[in-house]
Amino acid sequence: MSQPPQPPTPPSSDDSSPGVPGFRTWRGVYWFVFASFVGVVAALTIFSRMLA
């Protein structure tokens, strides 16, 4: 007995894609945000010592 063909699956929305230009995964977005935060903190530290 053969099985009837299965209907095609609808295209699934890829939840792992953040939809942000330049980033393929959420992990990349998180690393960018973390690196930006560290950069801003470092810049504030340097400028506060230079201008104090």
N, C-alpha and C positions, 0 to 999 in steps of 0.2 A: 504494500500500500504506500503510495507516494504522498508526501505532504504537499498541501497547496503552497504556492509561493507566498512569502511573507511580504506585507506591504512595505514600501520604503519608509525608513525612519525619517521624520522631519529633521531638518538641520537644527542641531542643538546650539543654543547660545553658549559660547565659550566663556564661562564665568571667570576663568583664570586670566583672561585678557582684560587689562584695565581700561582700554579705550583711550589711553593718553598717548599723543604722538611722541615717538622716540622711546617708548617703553613697551616691551613685549609681555612682561610679567609684573605682578604686584610686588614681587621681591625686588625688582629693579627700582620700582617707585619708592619702596621703603628705604633702600640703600641710598637713593638720591636725597630723600628728605633727611635721613640721619646724617649724611655727609654735609649737607647744607647747614644743618644745625650746629655740627661741630665746627664748621668753617666760620659761622657767625660768632660763636662763643670765642673762638681763637682770635678773630679780628677785634672783638670788643676788649679782650684781655690785652692785646698788643696796643690798641689805641688808648686804652685807659692808662697804661703805663707810660706811653710816649707823651701824652698830653697832661698828665697829672703834675 
